[in-house]
C-alpha cells in the first residue's frame, strides 16, 4: 500500500511550535481501525519539559499581573472559537479516543461550558473584607496565582479534562505546562492552537507530548513548578503525591472509581435500568464515574437482572463514527487486554458471567479493540472484580438485604468517587446521602458526569487535594493572601496574638 503522509505535530514552548529535543515522533492510530494513522506527534523528553517550565516561569509575572477580567476575556475568545469548531473537535475526539460521536459532541459542549464559566470567573476573583479587632485597621484577602502549574491529563476525555483544568488555572493567573496522555495528543494540540489564536501570550500555556514517565517526573520534581493538577489512575496519582511532597507542591489528583448504583425495591425500574445501562456501558465504561457495580434489593433482584440482560443485549456495538452506536471500541490495545484479563479473573474467581465477556472479531470488528458489554452476577465483595477499577464495559451485580446492607456494600471498596441510588423513599434517600462514601452522590440519576459550576471529585482513593471545577477550582489554582493595613500608622508593635 502507498505510504500516506500524515501531519506531524510539534510541541508548543514559549509561543513557538518546535520539534522535540529527542528528534523522535510517534504515530497515533484510530482505535476503531488500527491501520488508520491519524497523525504523528513529538516524543518529548526531559529537556523539552525543562524548556517548557522555564518558558512558563518567565511568562508568569506578566500574566499574573494582567487583570483577571482581561485574562477572562481571552478565555471567552477561546470559548467562541471552540463553539465555531465544535464538529471538528468532536471528530478529533472520536477518531483518536474511539468514543461515539454523540459522546464526543457532549464532551465538546461540556468543554465550552467550562471555558465560558471560567471566563466569567475573571470578574469574580473574590476575596473578602472583614472588621479587624484593631482600630484604624482594614483587613481583607486577595487571591494570587499558585505560579507555574503542571497539567497532566488522561486519554478518556481528551478535551474536557484538559479544558476544566486549563481554563480555571489560566483565569487565576497561572502559567502552565500541559502534558496530555500519550495516546490522545491530537485533540490537545488543537486545544492549544485554539488558545494561541485567542491571544494567549507566549509562555503562558506550553505543551509537551509523548509517553509519560520521565517527562512527568521532571514536572513533578521541578523546583519551579508550584502546583500539579492530575487526572489518571490511583496508582500513578499516589506516587505523584508522594513525589510532589518533596518540594511541597500543591497537588490535586483525581483518580479511580468503583462506582455503585443502589436499586431499592420501590424504584422506577424502567428509568433505573436506563440509568444503569448508560452508566455502565456508555463511553464503553471508560470513565472514572462509570457505573461498575449495581446493588439490587433482594425482592426485585431476579426480574431486575433479567431485564438488565435483555436491555444490554440490545446495545449496538460498532465504530463510534457510525450512526446509532451505543458501545464503541476500547481506546487502545492495552485497555483491551486489561479488560479481557479482568473478565478472565472474574470467571476464575467464581462469579457468574451472565452476559457478554468476549472480545469481538469478524468483518465489522477486526482491526478495532471491541469488547462486548459484560455482566457478572453472584459477585462476592472480596473478589478482585468487585474491588478493582476495570475501566471498561464490565458491570458487577450484588444482592442486598436492605438499605443498610446496600450502603455497606457500596462503601466496601477503597474508592469513593461517584454513587447513585434509585428510590422514591425520601427518608432512605437522605440516609444514603449522609452515609455513602463518595464525593458525588446522585438520587435517581446515573453516576456519570457533572455540571461545570459544581465541584467534581472524590474521597478515599479517588481523590486528594481540592475538588475540580466550580469555585473549588479557583480555590485550588490560587493562593489566598491576607492583608492588614493600619491606615493611621498608629501602632509601634503588633497588637494581636
Ligand atoms: C464524567 O464522568 O463525565 O477520568 C467525567 C474520568 C473523570 C471525568 C469523568 N475524571 O473519567
Boltz pocket constraint, residues with backbone or C-beta under 6 A from the ligand:
constraints:
  - pocket:
      binder: B
      contacts: [[A, 154], [A, 156], [A, 157], [A, 161], [A, 231], [A, 232], [A, 254], [A, 255], [A, 286], [A, 287], [A, 288], [A, 289], [A, 290], [A, 447], [A, 448], [A, 449], [A, 450]]
      max_distance: 6.0
